[in-house]
Amino acid sequence: MKLGADPTTGIRVWENYFRTHKLPFSRLTNAKEIDQAPTSGILLLPSTVVMSEAEKQAVLQWRNRGGAVLSTWLTAAYAESGESIGFAFMRDVLDVDVVGNTEAEIDDTFMMVHGDTPISHSLLAGTRVWLERVPHQLPLRLVGRQEGAQIMSWSRSFDAKKPAGLIAFNERLMPSGQHSRSITIGYPEQNWLRSDPKQLASVTHDIFSWLMREPQAYVGAWPHPYQGGLLLAIQAAEQVDKLEIELGYTYKKMHGLATYYVLGSNIVKAAPFIKKIKAQGHEIGYFGDQFEGFDGQPETTQSERMDKMQTQLADAGIAVSSPASFSVPMDAYDSTTQRLAAERQFGNFLAFMEVTDSSLPVVANRDASGLAQTIVLPRTLMGPEEAVAEGEPDESLDNFLAGLDLSVRMGGLSVVRIPSQTLLIPAQRQRIFEKMATMRARAWMASAHQIAQWWRDRDGVSAALEPQPKGYLLSVDVTHQAKTSEPLSIWVNLPRLNSRVRLQALKKSDKVPTVINQDAWRAAIILKTPTVGKHTWLLQFEDQLAKGKF
């Protein structure tokens, strides 16, 4: 049986982790010890490729007793004789299907974490975590009940035919009446020996907290009830006319607001159409003075061009949002471009995905008091027109739409970039808008200006949850007054499936906010334009109140 590195590597990695973080642990070496172990802990199966029938049965009984399981890589996929026996144990006991690995995809060496999930919330949505590619110990492709991470390339390329799940989690009601939580990590410990230890420690901490049923509180990335952000960016390098008005009308019908980036050199002819688009409620942003990149040009040239594009739109009677949105033709910008955009106090700057390791907006600069100013909006998806041009049109569009859906599920910002006078045929445009319509309840379809302002508001909010004798102290700090009315969510991981949260204000000035169970594992505490200061509540879980446990 050739499985690569020393099978004890996983054990050593975890023991070192436990010692570093001062976590108690004990080694179990047979089925009898599993049967006798208290289910107050977590049963860890570190790349336990070979398991006896008795051990497999012991793990099942552990779950039946309400115990939590964390497994990594191939679990019980080989018999004691060395024969491959498949993944029935992982499917039936660990609630996850193995549908392949990354052998044929040599660039798929990054774990991309989902944001705001019960098991992955300490890292930002879409954060890249590099994993070493070790022959014979390649990451698995998993299909689970819920996903916490994907295995992808640096550019997050996506193939709809190949599931990319890397971490899966679930909680199920066992025949005994007990609930058992399980998490499967699809990569072996050998893959993370040279990875960023802080990133992996963050993911591991979230995983252990959830398995141990320890409540956690964190600020949601997007306004409630949305899972991700969606920006429709129409970049008008060509003439703007009835087609762009039609796109705006279709998007507005699904209550979305787009941003149209307009060239100064086209503005005289485009102005009548631009005004109609603006009347629909969509935002108008800058796309340069002409269709030419900024990168590599002297600072004086770039500065003059930014001044010129503002003058061109102003002279044509086109009002832009304040602070303004800006995108550079062909993504051709450099550090000088970014600095000048910040100095001109542009509200946001559309950039390529290299500006951040996550798929969320980034604060580019702050004022003297520390308030966020210019926000960088990373474009992490290939545009649909670019995608269709790369291969067979229908299949390429399928991949784009599936990748868009995944991006929203992961909790990131999804920028759908469409050029004016697009080459997409009507049937393709219809499919794109139909797909976006299906995501309306999950994706916040906002303009670049709205997204940037939300991110400035959210930047000043933090949350903490501390155990107290009668429950938990929930603290929310707000450093500056929000300028939008979009409701903010404080997510709370529930200790039990469908637990109910009860809040009690500890200060007269703090009203009790609305609490909604978003899913079986998380509650959303909804704050509408919270005032500046520290807000505190006593948080209790009703099922624990009934049992008298804290």
DOTORRO-565388 format. One record per residue (C-alpha): residue number from 0; residue in three letters; x, y, z. Coordinates in nm, 3 decimals. Layout:
<rs>
R   nr  rest     east    north       up
R  NUM   ALA        X        Y        Z
...
</rs>
This chain:
<rs>
R   nr  rest     east    north       up
R    0   MET    0.000    0.000    0.000
R    1   LYS    0.172    0.318   -0.123
R    2   LEU    0.027    0.619    0.050
R    3   GLY    0.334    0.838    0.067
R    4   ALA    0.479    0.978    0.388
R    5   ASP    0.504    0.826    0.733
R    6   PRO    0.148    0.757    0.861
R    7   THR    0.248    0.882    1.207
R    8   THR    0.296    1.234    1.068
R    9   GLY   -0.065    1.323    1.140
R   10   ILE   -0.036    1.210    1.502
R   11   ARG    0.278    1.417    1.557
R   12   VAL    0.126    1.726    1.396
R   13   TRP   -0.179    1.714    1.619
R   14   GLU    0.015    1.638    1.937
R   15   ASN    0.240    1.936    1.868
R   16   TYR   -0.068    2.151    1.812
R   17   PHE   -0.226    2.038    2.139
R   18   ARG    0.092    2.103    2.335
R   19   THR    0.141    2.446    2.177
R   20   HIS   -0.213    2.552    2.264
R   21   LYS   -0.211    2.373    2.601
R   22   LEU   -0.505    2.147    2.513
R   23   PRO   -0.542    1.817    2.701
R   24   PHE   -0.545    1.500    2.492
R   25   SER   -0.497    1.127    2.518
R   26   ARG   -0.419    0.862    2.258
R   27   LEU   -0.666    0.582    2.193
R   28   THR   -0.520    0.273    2.033
R   29   ASN   -0.809    0.029    1.996
R   30   ALA   -1.186   -0.009    1.979
R   31   LYS   -1.221   -0.083    2.351
R   32   GLU   -1.059    0.247    2.447
R   33   ILE   -1.294    0.435    2.213
R   34   ASP   -1.592    0.262    2.375
R   35   GLN   -1.472    0.361    2.721
R   36   ALA   -1.379    0.722    2.640
R   37   PRO   -1.616    0.998    2.763
R   38   THR   -1.797    1.180    2.483
R   39   SER   -1.723    1.518    2.643
R   40   GLY   -1.416    1.534    2.417
R   41   ILE   -1.358    1.511    2.042
R   42   LEU   -1.263    1.186    1.871
R   43   LEU   -0.987    1.279    1.627
R   44   LEU   -0.902    1.043    1.340
R   45   PRO   -0.580    1.187    1.190
R   46   SER   -0.540    1.036    0.841
R   47   THR   -0.652    0.704    0.986
R   48   VAL   -0.639    0.526    0.652
R   49   VAL   -0.661    0.174    0.799
R   50   MET   -0.921    0.075    1.057
R   51   SER   -1.037   -0.262    1.181
R   52   GLU   -1.402   -0.359    1.173
R   53   ALA   -1.415   -0.330    1.551
R   54   GLU   -1.269    0.022    1.539
R   55   LYS   -1.515    0.131    1.273
R   56   GLN   -1.802    0.000    1.482
R   57   ALA   -1.662    0.178    1.787
R   58   VAL   -1.660    0.510    1.599
R   59   LEU   -2.020    0.458    1.495
R   60   GLN   -2.117    0.385    1.855
R   61   TRP   -1.922    0.692    1.967
R   62   ARG   -2.144    0.903    1.743
R   63   ASN   -2.452    0.717    1.867
R   64   ARG   -2.356    0.824    2.219
R   65   GLY   -2.349    1.187    2.104
R   66   GLY   -1.974    1.217    2.055
R   67   ALA   -1.813    1.456    1.808
R   68   VAL   -1.572    1.335    1.537
R   69   LEU   -1.299    1.517    1.346
R   70   SER   -1.140    1.317    1.065
R   71   THR   -0.871    1.410    0.816
R   72   TRP   -0.807    1.280    0.465
R   73   LEU   -0.878    0.913    0.389
R   74   THR   -1.051    0.744    0.680
R   75   ALA   -1.097    0.365    0.684
R   76   ALA   -1.043    0.352    0.307
R   77   TYR   -0.810    0.050    0.334
R   78   ALA   -0.845   -0.286    0.502
R   79   GLU   -0.585   -0.418    0.744
R   80   SER   -0.458   -0.636    0.457
R   81   GLY   -0.372   -0.322    0.258
R   82   GLU   -0.660   -0.364    0.014
R   83   SER   -0.851   -0.055   -0.096
R   84   ILE   -1.212   -0.089    0.018
R   85   GLY   -1.353    0.247   -0.087
R   86   PHE   -1.525    0.518    0.108
R   87   ALA   -1.835    0.353    0.252
R   88   PHE   -1.727    0.433    0.608
R   89   MET   -1.678    0.800    0.528
R   90   ARG   -2.019    0.811    0.361
R   91   ASP   -2.219    0.615    0.618
R   92   VAL   -2.047    0.718    0.942
R   93   LEU   -1.885    1.055    0.868
R   94   ASP   -2.159    1.193    0.639
R   95   VAL   -1.931    1.278    0.346
R   96   ASP   -1.879    1.141   -0.006
R   97   VAL   -1.534    1.125   -0.163
R   98   VAL   -1.562    1.195   -0.537
R   99   GLY   -1.195    1.222   -0.634
R  100   ASN   -0.875    1.412   -0.561
R  101   THR   -0.659    1.679   -0.725
R  102   GLU   -0.419    1.447   -0.907
R  103   ALA   -0.509    1.590   -1.250
R  104   GLU   -0.526    1.951   -1.129
R  105   ILE   -0.173    2.045   -1.030
R  106   ASP   -0.270    2.408   -0.969
R  107   ASP   -0.537    2.322   -0.713
R  108   THR   -0.315    2.381   -0.411
R  109   PHE   -0.515    2.640   -0.217
R  110   MET   -0.781    2.595    0.044
R  111   MET   -1.042    2.871    0.005
R  112   VAL   -1.245    2.907    0.322
R  113   HIS   -1.613    2.997    0.340
R  114   GLY   -1.693    3.304    0.545
R  115   ASP   -1.933    3.336    0.838
R  116   THR   -1.994    2.963    0.879
R  117   PRO   -2.006    2.784    1.216
R  118   ILE   -1.670    2.618    1.143
R  119   SER   -1.490    2.892    0.946
R  120   HIS   -1.545    3.249    1.057
R  121   SER   -1.210    3.367    1.194
R  122   LEU   -1.071    3.401    0.841
R  123   LEU   -1.231    3.623    0.578
R  124   ALA   -1.445    3.465    0.310
R  125   GLY   -1.239    3.329    0.024
R  126   THR   -0.908    3.349    0.209
R  127   ARG   -0.636    3.155    0.029
R  128   VAL   -0.451    2.903    0.244
R  129   TRP   -0.165    2.739    0.056
R  130   LEU   -0.126    2.364    0.100
R  131   GLU    0.189    2.180    0.002
R  132   ARG    0.134    1.935   -0.284
R  133   VAL    0.265    1.598   -0.163
R  134   PRO    0.266    1.303   -0.407
R  135   HIS    0.033    1.020   -0.302
R  136   GLN   -0.119    1.247   -0.035
R  137   LEU   -0.330    1.477   -0.245
R  138   PRO   -0.636    1.667   -0.117
R  139   LEU   -0.972    1.499   -0.166
R  140   ARG   -1.277    1.634   -0.343
R  141   LEU   -1.563    1.604   -0.097
R  142   VAL   -1.939    1.636   -0.115
R  143   GLY   -2.087    1.683    0.231
R  144   ARG   -2.404    1.813    0.388
R  145   GLN   -2.245    2.156    0.444
R  146   GLU   -1.912    2.292    0.324
R  147   GLY   -1.656    2.505    0.504
R  148   ALA   -1.382    2.526    0.241
R  149   GLN   -1.298    2.447   -0.122
R  150   ILE   -0.983    2.322   -0.294
R  151   MET   -0.902    2.553   -0.584
R  152   SER   -0.627    2.722   -0.783
R  153   TRP   -0.485    3.062   -0.686
R  154   SER   -0.728    3.232   -0.926
R  155   ARG   -1.022    3.029   -0.792
R  156   SER   -1.090    2.869   -1.131
R  157   PHE   -1.396    2.647   -1.116
R  158   ASP   -1.514    2.340   -1.306
R  159   ALA   -1.881    2.262   -1.254
R  160   LYS   -1.812    1.895   -1.333
R  161   LYS   -1.566    1.855   -1.046
R  162   PRO   -1.687    1.916   -0.689
R  163   ALA   -1.432    2.119   -0.496
R  164   GLY   -1.540    2.067   -0.134
R  165   LEU   -1.242    2.033    0.100
R  166   ILE   -1.398    2.063    0.447
R  167   ALA   -1.747    1.931    0.520
R  168   PHE   -1.949    1.935    0.841
R  169   ASN   -2.277    1.801    0.969
R  170   GLU   -2.481    1.731    1.280
R  171   ARG   -2.728    1.448    1.285
R  172   LEU   -2.978    1.287    1.518
R  173   MET   -2.857    0.939    1.605
R  174   PRO   -3.080    0.633    1.672
R  175   SER   -3.009    0.677    2.043
R  176   GLY   -3.175    1.019    2.039
R  177   GLN   -2.838    1.196    2.084
R  178   HIS   -2.703    1.456    1.840
R  179   SER   -2.353    1.407    1.702
R  180   ARG   -2.138    1.658    1.515
R  181   SER   -1.877    1.559    1.257
R  182   ILE   -1.623    1.742    1.045
R  183   THR   -1.412    1.594    0.767
R  184   ILE   -1.099    1.772    0.642
R  185   GLY   -1.003    1.652    0.297
R  186   TYR   -0.627    1.707    0.316
R  187   PRO   -0.370    1.505    0.515
R  188   GLU   -0.150    1.667    0.777
R  189   GLN    0.150    1.626    0.547
R  190   ASN   -0.002    1.893    0.319
R  191   TRP    0.004    2.163    0.584
R  192   LEU    0.352    2.124    0.730
R  193   ARG    0.477    2.426    0.534
R  194   SER    0.153    2.624    0.530
R  195   ASP    0.086    2.944    0.724
R  196   PRO    0.049    2.821    1.085
R  197   LYS   -0.163    3.120    1.189
R  198   GLN   -0.417    3.060    0.914
R  199   LEU   -0.442    2.690    0.992
R  200   ALA   -0.466    2.761    1.365
R  201   SER   -0.759    2.997    1.298
R  202   VAL   -0.946    2.734    1.100
R  203   THR   -0.866    2.466    1.359
R  204   HIS   -0.985    2.685    1.646
R  205   ASP   -1.320    2.740    1.474
R  206   ILE   -1.354    2.368    1.407
R  207   PHE   -1.278    2.267    1.766
R  208   SER   -1.510    2.533    1.908
R  209   TRP   -1.801    2.408    1.700
R  210   LEU   -1.736    2.042    1.779
R  211   MET   -1.714    2.127    2.150
R  212   ARG   -2.041    2.323    2.123
R  213   GLU   -1.879    2.643    2.243
R  214   PRO   -2.082    2.947    2.129
R  215   GLN   -1.896    3.207    1.923
R  216   ALA   -2.003    3.557    1.814
R  217   TYR   -1.875    3.742    1.506
R  218   VAL   -1.978    4.032    1.284
R  219   GLY   -2.145    3.928    0.958
R  220   ALA   -1.973    4.036    0.640
R  221   TRP   -2.291    4.151    0.468
R  222   PRO   -2.619    4.318    0.560
R  223   HIS   -2.881    4.084    0.698
R  224   PRO   -3.008    3.850    0.558
R  225   TYR   -2.756    3.826    0.275
R  226   GLN   -2.486    3.561    0.245
R  227   GLY   -2.271    3.742   -0.010
R  228   GLY   -2.237    4.065   -0.206
R  229   LEU   -2.300    4.094   -0.581
R  230   LEU   -2.183    4.386   -0.796
R  231   LEU   -2.298    4.410   -1.157
R  232   ALA   -2.027    4.624   -1.317
R  233   ILE   -2.101    4.752   -1.668
R  234   GLN   -1.775    4.884   -1.810
R  235   ALA   -1.852    5.117   -2.099
R  236   ALA   -1.548    5.113   -2.324
R  237   GLU   -1.781    5.116   -2.627
R  238   GLN   -2.086    5.328   -2.699
R  239   VAL   -2.370    5.322   -2.445
R  240   ASP   -2.717    5.289   -2.592
R  241   LYS   -3.044    5.093   -2.570
R  242   LEU   -2.873    4.762   -2.484
R  243   GLU   -2.724    4.905   -2.164
R  244   ILE   -3.060    5.062   -2.074
R  245   GLU   -3.219    4.719   -2.119
R  246   LEU   -2.958    4.557   -1.891
R  247   GLY   -3.027    4.818   -1.627
R  248   TYR   -3.402    4.773   -1.656
R  249   THR   -3.374    4.394   -1.619
R  250   TYR   -3.148    4.421   -1.315
R  251   LYS   -3.366    4.684   -1.150
R  252   LYS   -3.668    4.453   -1.186
R  253   MET   -3.498    4.210   -0.948
R  254   HIS   -3.428    4.502   -0.709
R  255   GLY   -3.061    4.521   -0.800
R  256   LEU   -2.854    4.837   -0.846
R  257   ALA   -2.560    4.822   -1.088
R  258   THR   -2.258    5.048   -1.138
R  259   TYR   -2.188    5.177   -1.489
R  260   TYR   -1.825    5.282   -1.537
R  261   VAL   -1.817    5.545   -1.813
R  262   LEU   -1.530    5.670   -2.031
R  263   GLY   -1.486    6.043   -2.054
R  264   SER   -1.402    6.022   -2.426
R  265   ASN   -1.745    5.870   -2.505
R  266   ILE   -1.950    6.085   -2.274
R  267   VAL   -2.091    6.338   -2.524
R  268   LYS   -2.265    6.071   -2.734
R  269   ALA   -2.344    5.853   -2.435
R  270   ALA   -2.486    6.126   -2.209
R  271   PRO   -2.856    6.091   -2.311
R  272   PHE   -2.845    5.717   -2.245
R  273   ILE   -2.641    5.755   -1.927
R  274   LYS   -2.900    5.994   -1.786
R  275   LYS   -3.175    5.740   -1.850
R  276   ILE   -2.969    5.469   -1.678
R  277   LYS   -2.908    5.699   -1.383
R  278   ALA   -3.282    5.768   -1.367
R  279   GLN   -3.332    5.394   -1.315
R  280   GLY   -3.138    5.433   -0.991
R  281   HIS   -2.809    5.284   -1.105
R  282   GLU   -2.474    5.436   -1.015
R  283   ILE   -2.241    5.610   -1.260
R  284   GLY   -1.868    5.573   -1.196
R  285   TYR   -1.544    5.676   -1.365
R  286   PHE   -1.370    5.455   -1.622
R  287   GLY   -1.087    5.689   -1.715
R  288   ASP   -1.061    5.967   -1.971
R  289   GLN   -0.999    5.720   -2.255
R  290   PHE   -0.966    5.345   -2.303
R  291   GLU   -0.602    5.324   -2.203
R  292   GLY   -0.438    5.170   -1.897
R  293   PHE   -0.278    5.379   -1.625
R  294   ASP    0.000    5.145   -1.518
R  295   GLY    0.355    5.254   -1.586
R  296   GLN    0.261    5.612   -1.666
R  297   PRO    0.428    5.899   -1.476
R  298   GLU    0.244    6.025   -1.172
R  299   THR    0.180    6.362   -1.337
R  300   THR    0.019    6.190   -1.638
R  301   GLN   -0.202    5.971   -1.424
R  302   SER   -0.302    6.268   -1.211
R  303   GLU   -0.392    6.478   -1.514
R  304   ARG   -0.599    6.192   -1.660
R  305   MET   -0.797    6.154   -1.339
R  306   ASP   -0.867    6.527   -1.336
R  307   LYS   -0.968    6.515   -1.702
R  308   MET   -1.216    6.228   -1.662
R  309   GLN   -1.390    6.413   -1.381
R  310   THR   -1.412    6.730   -1.589
R  311   GLN   -1.544    6.538   -1.892
R  312   LEU   -1.838    6.392   -1.701
R  313   ALA   -1.912    6.714   -1.516
R  314   ASP   -1.918    6.915   -1.841
R  315   ALA   -2.164    6.661   -1.988
R  316   GLY   -2.396    6.708   -1.692
R  317   ILE   -2.339    6.356   -1.556
R  318   ALA   -2.338    6.343   -1.177
R  319   VAL   -2.146    6.064   -1.007
R  320   SER   -2.181    5.932   -0.655
R  321   SER   -1.995    6.110   -0.380
R  322   PRO   -1.750    5.969   -0.293
R  323   ALA   -1.703    5.838   -0.645
R  324   SER   -1.650    5.486   -0.780
R  325   PHE   -1.354    5.425   -1.012
R  326   SER   -1.236    5.144   -1.238
R  327   VAL   -0.930    5.143   -1.463
R  328   PRO   -0.956    5.014   -1.822
R  329   MET   -0.818    4.661   -1.866
R  330   ASP   -0.730    4.644   -1.493
R  331   ALA   -0.410    4.826   -1.593
R  332   TYR   -0.319    5.013   -1.275
R  333   ASP   -0.019    5.030   -1.045
R  334   SER    0.058    5.149   -0.694
R  335   THR    0.062    5.510   -0.813
R  336   THR   -0.290    5.472   -0.953
R  337   GLN   -0.415    5.333   -0.625
R  338   ARG   -0.246    5.606   -0.420
R  339   LEU   -0.383    5.884   -0.640
R  340   ALA   -0.735    5.736   -0.620
R  341   ALA   -0.706    5.744   -0.241
R  342   GLU   -0.567    6.098   -0.238
R  343   ARG   -0.862    6.213   -0.449
R  344   GLN   -1.087    6.049   -0.191
R  345   PHE   -1.256    5.821   -0.440
R  346   GLY   -1.494    5.605   -0.240
R  347   ASN   -1.389    5.279   -0.400
R  348   PHE   -1.159    5.131   -0.658
R  349   LEU   -1.236    4.817   -0.862
R  350   ALA   -0.925    4.599   -0.872
R  351   PHE   -0.806    4.253   -0.969
R  352   MET   -0.787    3.969   -0.717
R  353   GLU   -0.415    4.011   -0.642
R  354   VAL   -0.487    4.300   -0.404
R  355   THR   -0.605    4.062   -0.130
R  356   ASP   -0.595    3.695   -0.033
R  357   SER   -0.966    3.701    0.047
R  358   SER   -1.270    3.771   -0.170
R  359   LEU   -1.396    4.057    0.047
R  360   PRO   -1.343    4.435    0.012
R  361   VAL   -1.027    4.587    0.159
R  362   VAL   -0.971    4.921    0.330
R  363   ALA   -0.710    5.102    0.118
R  364   ASN   -0.657    5.406    0.340
R  365   ARG   -0.786    5.580    0.652
R  366   ASP   -0.816    5.940    0.761
R  367   ALA   -0.630    6.093    1.053
R  368   SER   -0.890    5.962    1.301
R  369   GLY   -0.863    5.608    1.168
R  370   LEU   -1.189    5.599    0.973
R  371   ALA   -1.185    5.392    0.655
R  372   GLN   -1.190    5.600    0.335
R  373   THR   -1.117    5.437   -0.003
R  374   ILE   -1.233    5.074   -0.030
R  375   VAL   -1.079    4.833   -0.279
R  376   LEU   -1.335    4.599   -0.437
R  377   PRO   -1.155    4.284   -0.560
R  378   ARG   -1.277    4.124   -0.881
R  379   THR   -1.235    3.752   -0.813
R  380   LEU   -1.448    3.615   -1.098
R  381   MET   -1.374    3.604   -1.468
R  382   GLY   -1.638    3.803   -1.656
R  383   PRO   -1.909    3.602   -1.835
R  384   GLU   -1.804    3.731   -2.177
R  385   GLU   -1.443    3.632   -2.108
R  386   ALA   -1.556    3.291   -1.982
R  387   VAL   -1.767    3.219   -2.289
R  388   ALA   -1.480    3.321   -2.519
R  389   GLU   -1.242    3.068   -2.360
R  390   GLY   -1.415    2.747   -2.466
R  391   GLU   -1.739    2.585   -2.577
R  392   PRO   -1.992    2.861   -2.507
R  393   ASP   -2.264    2.664   -2.327
R  394   GLU   -2.022    2.468   -2.110
R  395   SER   -1.818    2.780   -2.032
R  396   LEU   -2.130    2.970   -1.931
R  397   ASP   -2.235    2.676   -1.712
R  398   ASN   -1.898    2.700   -1.535
R  399   PHE   -1.933    3.074   -1.490
R  400   LEU   -2.280    3.048   -1.341
R  401   ALA   -2.183    2.763   -1.110
R  402   GLY   -1.873    2.957   -1.002
R  403   LEU   -2.088    3.264   -0.932
R  404   ASP   -2.321    3.057   -0.716
R  405   LEU   -2.025    2.914   -0.524
R  406   SER   -1.877    3.261   -0.474
R  407   VAL   -2.201    3.378   -0.313
R  408   ARG   -2.222    3.064   -0.097
R  409   MET   -1.866    3.124    0.021
R  410   GLY   -1.972    3.468    0.141
R  411   GLY   -1.748    3.682   -0.076
R  412   LEU   -1.797    3.979   -0.307
R  413   SER   -1.891    3.858   -0.656
R  414   VAL   -1.821    4.113   -0.928
R  415   VAL   -1.998    4.030   -1.255
R  416   ARG   -1.825    4.243   -1.518
R  417   ILE   -2.000    4.296   -1.851
R  418   PRO   -1.868    4.535   -2.118
R  419   SER   -2.098    4.775   -2.299
R  420   GLN   -2.208    4.648   -2.640
R  421   THR   -2.148    4.300   -2.502
R  422   LEU   -2.092    4.008   -2.739
R  423   LEU   -2.312    3.788   -2.521
R  424   ILE   -2.614    3.684   -2.725
R  425   PRO   -2.965    3.745   -2.584
R  426   ALA   -3.006    3.383   -2.471
R  427   GLN   -2.678    3.401   -2.276
R  428   ARG   -2.771    3.732   -2.114
R  429   GLN   -3.106    3.584   -2.017
R  430   ARG   -2.941    3.286   -1.851
R  431   ILE   -2.713    3.515   -1.649
R  432   PHE   -2.999    3.728   -1.522
R  433   GLU   -3.214    3.423   -1.451
R  434   LYS   -2.932    3.282   -1.239
R  435   MET   -2.889    3.608   -1.050
R  436   ALA   -3.263    3.618   -0.988
R  437   THR   -3.242    3.278   -0.816
R  438   MET   -2.978    3.420   -0.581
R  439   ARG   -3.178    3.730   -0.490
R  440   ALA   -3.249    3.612   -0.135
R  441   ARG   -2.881    3.528   -0.073
R  442   ALA   -2.689    3.798   -0.260
R  443   TRP   -2.696    4.170   -0.182
R  444   MET   -2.723    4.320   -0.532
R  445   ALA   -2.583    4.662   -0.456
R  446   SER   -2.385    4.930   -0.638
R  447   ALA   -2.014    4.982   -0.580
R  448   HIS   -2.095    5.299   -0.384
R  449   GLN   -2.336    5.111   -0.155
R  450   ILE   -2.093    4.824   -0.100
R  451   ALA   -1.806    5.059   -0.017
R  452   GLN   -2.017    5.259    0.228
R  453   TRP   -2.136    4.940    0.395
R  454   TRP   -1.776    4.830    0.434
R  455   ARG   -1.680    5.162    0.594
R  456   ASP   -1.970    5.127    0.837
R  457   ARG   -1.894    4.764    0.916
R  458   ASP   -1.526    4.843    0.970
R  459   GLY   -1.613    5.015    1.297
R  460   VAL   -1.800    4.723    1.456
R  461   SER   -1.664    4.436    1.665
R  462   ALA   -1.828    4.170    1.881
R  463   ALA   -1.722    3.946    2.170
R  464   LEU   -1.891    3.672    2.371
R  465   GLU   -1.773    3.589    2.724
R  466   PRO   -1.903    3.319    2.961
R  467   GLN   -2.089    3.448    3.266
R  468   PRO   -2.246    3.268    3.567
R  469   LYS   -2.594    3.312    3.418
R  470   GLY   -2.509    3.280    3.050
R  471   TYR   -2.285    3.487    2.824
R  472   LEU   -2.198    3.854    2.800
R  473   LEU   -2.241    3.974    2.443
R  474   SER   -2.051    4.298    2.378
R  475   VAL   -2.070    4.498    2.057
R  476   ASP   -1.838    4.798    2.009
R  477   VAL   -1.931    5.064    1.752
R  478   THR   -1.663    5.327    1.685
R  479   HIS   -1.850    5.554    1.441
R  480   GLN   -2.206    5.617    1.334
R  481   ALA   -2.323    5.421    1.031
R  482   LYS   -2.427    5.623    0.726
R  483   THR   -2.648    5.349    0.582
R  484   SER   -2.958    5.184    0.722
R  485   GLU   -2.861    4.834    0.615
R  486   PRO   -2.909    4.597    0.912
R  487   LEU   -2.596    4.448    1.062
R  488   SER   -2.582    4.088    1.182
R  489   ILE   -2.394    3.954    1.481
R  490   TRP   -2.374    3.582    1.418
R  491   VAL   -2.386    3.348    1.715
R  492   ASN   -2.295    2.981    1.685
R  493   LEU   -2.554    2.772    1.866
R  494   PRO   -2.449    2.503    2.115
R  495   ARG   -2.735    2.276    2.012
R  496   LEU   -2.925    2.217    1.692
R  497   ASN   -3.191    2.489    1.659
R  498   SER   -3.115    2.642    2.001
R  499   ARG   -3.303    2.961    2.077
R  500   VAL   -3.126    3.277    2.191
R  501   ARG   -3.269    3.504    2.459
R  502   LEU   -3.123    3.852    2.511
R  503   GLN   -3.153    4.085    2.809
R  504   ALA   -3.024    4.441    2.792
R  505   LEU   -2.774    4.534    3.063
R  506   LYS   -2.802    4.908    3.000
R  507   LYS   -3.121    5.109    2.969
R  508   SER   -2.989    5.270    2.652
R  509   ASP   -2.955    4.930    2.481
R  510   LYS   -3.276    4.804    2.329
R  511   VAL   -3.316    4.428    2.286
R  512   PRO   -3.255    4.358    1.915
R  513   THR   -3.438    4.108    1.699
R  514   VAL   -3.294    3.755    1.697
R  515   ILE   -3.353    3.518    1.405
R  516   ASN   -3.235    3.160    1.368
R  517   GLN   -3.069    3.178    1.027
R  518   ASP   -3.015    2.803    1.011
R  519   ALA   -2.984    2.507    1.245
R  520   TRP   -2.642    2.620    1.375
R  521   ARG   -2.648    3.002    1.378
R  522   ALA   -2.863    3.281    1.512
R  523   ALA   -2.848    3.634    1.373
R  524   ILE   -2.873    3.924    1.616
R  525   ILE   -2.989    4.211    1.396
R  526   LEU   -2.870    4.563    1.474
R  527   LYS   -3.023    4.851    1.282
R  528   THR   -2.797    5.159    1.271
R  529   PRO   -2.644    5.100    1.617
R  530   THR   -2.522    5.410    1.797
R  531   VAL   -2.159    5.476    1.882
R  532   GLY   -2.041    5.311    2.203
R  533   LYS   -2.027    4.974    2.374
R  534   HIS   -2.352    4.778    2.383
R  535   THR   -2.398    4.479    2.613
R  536   TRP   -2.659    4.210    2.661
R  537   LEU   -2.693    3.897    2.869
R  538   LEU   -2.723    3.614    2.618
R  539   GLN   -2.882    3.285    2.717
R  540   PHE   -2.981    2.974    2.526
R  541   GLU   -3.333    2.861    2.608
R  542   ASP   -3.259    2.488    2.585
R  543   GLN   -2.979    2.531    2.839
R  544   LEU   -3.208    2.739    3.060
R  545   ALA   -3.455    2.452    3.066
R  546   LYS   -3.179    2.211    3.169
R  547   GLY   -3.018    2.454    3.414
R  548   LYS   -2.679    2.427    3.238
R  549   PHE   -2.421    2.696    3.166
</rs>
